[in-house]
Amino acid sequence: MSQGSITFLPVKPHILSKRDRIIADIRALLPPSLVITDERELVPFETDAFIAYRRLPLAVVLPQTTEQVSELMAYCQANDIPVVPRGAGTSLCGGAIPQEDAIVIGLSKMSKILEIDLENRTATVQAGVTNLNISNAVASDRMFYAPDPSSQLACTIGGNIGMNSGGAHCLKYGVTTNNLLGLKMVMFDGTIVEFGGKALDTDGYDLLGIICGSEGQLGIVTEATVRLIASPEGTRPVLFGFDTSEQAGSCVAGIIASGIIPVAIEFMDKQAIEICEAFAHAGYPMDVGALLIVEVEGSEAEMDAMLEQIIEIARAHAVKVVRESQSATEAALIWKGRKSAFGATGRIADYICMDGTVPLGQLSTVLKKTSEIIDRLGLRVANVFHAGDGNMHPLILYNINDPEDAQRAEEAGNEILKLCVDVGGCLTGEHGVGIEKRDLMSHQFSAIDLKQQMAVRKAFDPSWILNPSKVFPLDGRDIA
């Protein structure tokens, strides 16, 4: 992507001229070891997984408690200093990229599991706890935390709440908002608030629903209470190979239309199959044009009955290969290949990972038109995504050091996202808007729609100091 194609809000010279005073003030608020100001040490925080854009922040602060976050926010609000919340930096849309006059508040040191309540099936954790660590903490009690992004080894609950992240098993268990029961959050002025709790529902407005997916613009989440789910009796992933992506896409629509809800339906096209097999040696069939990973769970009898129906539907869509996993080791390899897709692709090329969602009945059409867009612009694409809920992740391969190639990749990504909207879908399923899709928001929403969304944002943060360059187009913002 071209370095100059995305702009940030203007840097405020009067803040930059006071940098030394600001740093001194922050060091007076927190132990100096929690404040990073050296330019070399700031480099790891200049970008996130959306690596095409980089900005060194004014400083990075790594608080250990909610109270420290509160003090920081009160100070930043009083001094009109922008703040960028940051979890593990795995955002794929530029959601955690700072500005030069901003302070990054990183929550990585807030990584304690505060309570496991098996009776109520909840876990209360600090925002820096990773998804996988929650599941690991309750595995011996045959429980787990359902959302499982590919980055679940690293991504944190705070970041998941910010982007309403999902993962391969969201088809049955839902995304973050479906598994979030309560949270503690620091407002723009340092006020500490709590919403929800251990109950399945609470009185009043659904403020949890507004905050989850708000990309750190309404407050900084420091703690969360999440739902724990009992582990199933058994699970079984099955590989379905097709000659074409269109056949695989039609099969997905057929499975869902039948009323069957597997745990997961994942899609990989030929390019993705080859990339992932070379990395993980998962045993994927190499003589197919597209692959579905369909996982079912339950007792042996339940899984057999469900798979019988799914195989019948697959045959109606000209399935070429049906291969059931025969052991836990084989099942783990199947998922290793899928969850390694992004990293494995990075071994062979630079890429942009798009994130659009489409109605299931439009999957085949969108896959075909995506190929046409990529071919017309002389690029390559690896399609790997959560097919069960229509959440597409085309990985557009390009050379980041070639400005023309990068520009074509950006153009292709924009066309694909607009296509998703035009067929009745939306710009993002789980990665968020961030910087990447900010200027496409007006393609999905009218000016009136955007004005209403900005009014909600401004109600939480009147000064627009929280993650200010993200989500909404810079033109037409109500920041007065």
N, C-alpha and C positions, 0 to 999 in steps of 0.2 A: 504494500500500500504506500502511496506517496506521502512523504513525511509532512508536507505542508497542506494536505487535503482536509485535515481536521483542526479546527481552531479551539482555543480555550478562552475562558473569560479573561479580559485584560488584567495583567499583573498591576497591582496597585503600588506605585513607586514609594508612597509615604510609608507603607508597611515594610517594604524592603529596606528602606533607609534606617529603620528602627530594629533591624535584625538582631543586633547584639543585645539590645535591651530586652527584646522578647525572649531570647534564649536565656538570658540571666534570670528573668522572671520565672520562666518554666523550671529552671533548675532550682529555684527557691521553693517551688511547689512540690516537686518530686525529687527523690534521690537522683543525683547526677548520673548514676549508672543506668538509669532508665531513659535518659535523653541522649539522642544521637544527633550530632551536628557536623561532624567531620565529613567532608565531601566524599571521601573514599568509602566511608561507612554508610553513606546515604544511597550509594549506587544500587544496592539490592532492592531499594524501595522506589526506584524511579519508574518502574513499570509493573505490570502483572503478566499473566499468561498471554495477553493481547500485546505482543512484544513490538509491534510496529511503531509505537509512540513512547517517548521517554521524557520525563520531566523530573528534575531533582527538587524535592520539597525543601522548604525552609528548615524544617527539622522533623525528626521522627521521635515520638514518645511511646514508650512501652509500659503502660500502667499495669498494676497487678491487682487493683481493686476497683469496684464501682465508684467508691468515694474519690479515688484519684482521677477517674474519668470525669466525675462531676466537677471537681476543682478546675480541671483543664478546660472543660466546656464553658464554665462561668467566666474564666479568664479570656478565652478566645472570643466569646460573645461580647464582652465588655470592650475588647480591643479590635473588633471587626476583623478577626483573622479567620480565613477559611480553614475548614477541617475536613480531612478525608479519612473515614474509617477504613481499616484494613484487617482482613483475617489472615489467610495463608497466601494471598496473592495469586490464587488460581483462577481468578476471573478471566473469562475469554472474550469479554466485550469492552475492556478498558475501564471497568467499574472502579478500580482502585488506583488508577493513575493520578498522581497529585498535580498540583500547580506549583510554580516556583514560590508563591507567597503563602502556601498552605502548610499546615502542620498535619502530618500523618499520625493518627492514633492507631497504633498496631495493638491487637488484642491477643497476640501469641502467648504472652506470659500468663494470661487468664485461662489456664488450662486444667482446672480442677473439676472433677466430678463431685458435686456437692452432696447429692443424695440419690440413692437407688431405692425406690419404693415399689417393691414387688407386689404388695397387696393392691395398690392402686395402679400398678403397671405404668409407672412414670419414672423418668430420670430428670433430675435438676442439675444442670451443668453450667459452667462458665462459657462465655462465648468462644474461647479459643480451643475448646475441646473438639477433636476430630470426630466425624461420623463413625468411623471404624472403631475408635476407642470406646464409644458407648456400647456398640454391639459386643465388643470383646469383654467389656466389664460384666455383661449379663449372660454371656454365652453358656456358662456352667449352669445357669438357671433356666436354660432353654428359652431364652428371650432374645429379641434383637430390635434394633432401631431401623426402620424400613428404608428411608431414602438412601440411595446408594449411587451417587454420581461416580463417574469413572475416576475422579480424583479423591475418592472418599478416604484414601490413606492419608491425604494431606489436608483436604478442605475442612473448614471449621463450621461449627453450628452458626456462629454469627454471620459468616459469609453466606451460608445456605439460606438463612432467614432473609438476608438482604436481597438475594436473587430468586428466592422461592425455588430452590434447586430440586431436581427430581432424581433421575437415574433409571437403570434398566427395569427395576421392579415397581416403578410408579404406576404401571398399568393396573395392578391389583391394589396396591397399598397407598397410592396417592403420592403427591409431592410434599414438600416441607409444610405447606399450610395445612395439609390434612393430618399432620403428625405433631403439630405445635399446639400446646395447651396453655402456655403462659410464658411471660417474659418480664425481665426487668430492663428498663431503658433509661438512658440519660438524655434529657431534652437539650435543646440548643443553648439554654441558659444555665445548665447544670442541674436543673431539677431532676430528681430521681422518681420515676413512676413505675408502677407494676400493672400489668394487664393479664387477665386470666389467672389460671392456677392449675390445680390437679383435676378439677371437675371437667366433665366433657363439654360443658357449655357454661357461659356466664351471662349475667344480666347486661342490659345496655347495648350500645352500638358495638359492632364487631370490629373493634380497633385492631385486634390481632390480624384480621384479614387485610386491613389497610397497611399495617407495618410490614407484614411478610411480603417481600417483593418490592419494597420501596427503595432499595438500593442505597441505604444509609443516608437518605435525605430527610428523614423525619426524626431521627434520633440515633443514638449509638446503643445497640443491644449489648448488655454485659452478661446476662444470665438468661437461661431458657429452661422451661419444663416441657419435656417431649414425651410422646407416647411410646411405650414399649409393647411389642407384639410377641405372642407365643410362637416359638419356632414350629414349623409344620412337621408332621410325622416323617415326611420324605419329600424330596424334590427330584425332578428328572428333566434335564434339558435335551432337546431333540433337534438335530440339524435337518433342514429341508432345503434342498438345492433345486434351482429353476434355471432354465435356459436364459431367461430375460428378467430384467428388473421389473418390467411391467407385470409379468406373471406373478412375481413375488408380492408386488404391491396389491394386486387384485386378491391374492390369497389372504393377505392381512385383513382387507375389508370384509372378505367372506367369513373369516373366523369371528370377527367382532359382530358382524350382522347376525350370526347364528345364535348369539347370546352367550357364547362361551367366553369366559374371562380367564385366560392363562395368567400366570404370575408375570411373565415377560414375553414380548415378541420383539426381537432385535433384527435389524436388517443390515446386510453387507453386500455391496456390489462386487464385481470381479476384481476391480482395482484394490478395494479394501481387503478382500479375501487374500489376495496375493501378499499384500503388505503385512497383514496380521499373521498369516501362516509362516512367513519367513522369519518373523520375530519369535512367535510363541510355540511353533510346531504343535498346533492344537489338533491336527488331524482333519482340517477342513477339506472338503472335496474341491479339487482344483479344476475340474472339468465342467463347472457350472458358471452361469453368468450372474447369479445372485443367490444369496443364502439367507435363510431365516433361522434364528435361534429361538425356539419356542420352549419355554419352561413351564411345567405344570407341577403342582404339589398336592399332597394329601396322603392317604393310604395307598397301598399298591393297587387295590381295586379301583379307587377313585382316579388315580393317574392313568391306569389302563383304559378306563371308560372314556375319559376326556381325550386321551391321545387317539383313540379309535375314531372319534368324531372329527378331530383336527386332521388326521391323515386322510379321511374321506374327503374333506373340503380341499386339502392340498392336491389330491388326485384330480379333482374337478378343475384345478388350475394348472394341470400338466406338470406336476412335480416330477423331478428327475431322480432325486436322491432323498431317501429318508433314512436317517441314522440316529438311533437312540444311544445315549451314553450307557455304558455297561458297568461303570464303577464310579466311585467318588473321585478318583484320580482323573478319569476321563472327563467327568463333569467340570472339575476345576480347570482343566486345560481349555475346555470350550469357552468358559467365561474369562480365563486369562487372555485368550486371543482377543475377545471383544473389548475387554476393559483396557487392553494395551493399545488400542487402535490409534489414539492420538499420539502417544509417545512413539509408537512404531512408525507412524507416518513421518514424524519429525526426523527420523533417521535418514530418510531418502530425499526430503524436500522441505522447503519452507511452505507453510500453508495458512490459510484463513479458515477457521472453523465457524461456519454459519449456524444459525439456530432459529429456524422458522417452523411454525406448526400449521398443518393443513388438515382439513376434514379427511377421514380415512378413504372416502369414496374418490378423493382427488389424488391419492398417492401416485397411481400409475401415470396420470396426466402430468403431475409436477415432476416426477422422475424423468419422463421423456423430454419435457421442455427444459429441464435443468441440463440435460445432455446437449440439447441444441444450443443453449446459451454458451456452455463451456466450449463446444466445438467451434462455434462462430468466433469466439475470442482467442482460439488457439491455445487453450489451457488443458489441464487434466483435473479430474475430480475423483475423489474416493468417497462414496456415499456409505455412511455407517450411522445408524440412528435408532431411536426408540420408535419402532413402527407401530406398536400397539396403540399409542396415543397420538400418532401423526407428527411427532417431534423430530424434524429432519435436521441432520448435521452433515451437510456436504462439506468435505474438506477440499478446498480449492488450492491446488498445488501451484507454486510460483517461485521465482527467484527474488528474494527480498532485496538483493543488491542491484537488481535491474529495474530502474524506475518505470520503464514502459511496461514490463511484465507485471510489476506491482500495481500499476494503474489499471491494467486489464483485469487483474484479480479483484480489485476493489469494485470495478464496474460489474463484473460477474456476480459478486456477492450482493450488490445492491439490486440487480435485476432479479435474482433468485428470491430475495426477501420480498420484493414488490409482488412477485408472482404468488408467493404464499398468501399475501393479503388479498390479492385479486381473486383467488379461488375460494375465499371465505375463511382463510386462516388468520394468523397474526405474526408479528415480527419476531417474537421470542417465545420459547416454551420453558426455558430454565436458565439460560445464560444471562438474561437481563438485557437492558438497553445500553447502559453505560455511555461511552463515547461512540462506539461502533454504529449503533442504530439511531442515535439521537436525531440526526437530520432526516431520518425516514419516518419519524413519528407522525409528521403531517401527511404522509401517504396513507396511514391507517386511521388517523383521527382528524376530525374537522377542527377548525379554529376554536369553536365553542367547546368541543370535547376537551381540547388541551387547556383552555382557560379554566374549566372546572377542575381538572386535575391539578393545575398549578395553584388554584385556590386552596385545595386540601394541603398541598405541600407547604404553602405559605402560612397556613394556620398552625402548623407544627414548628416552622422555622421562618419567622417573618423577615429575618435578615439574609436568608439564603446563604448561610455560611457552611452548611453541611453538604459536602460533596457537590459543590456548586456547578461544575461544568458538565454534569451528566444528565441523561434522560431527555430533557426538554430542549428543543431547538433554541439557539441563543437569540434569534430574532423573535420578537413578540413576547418575551418573558415579562412577567409582572413582578418586577423586583423593586419597584419604587418604595 
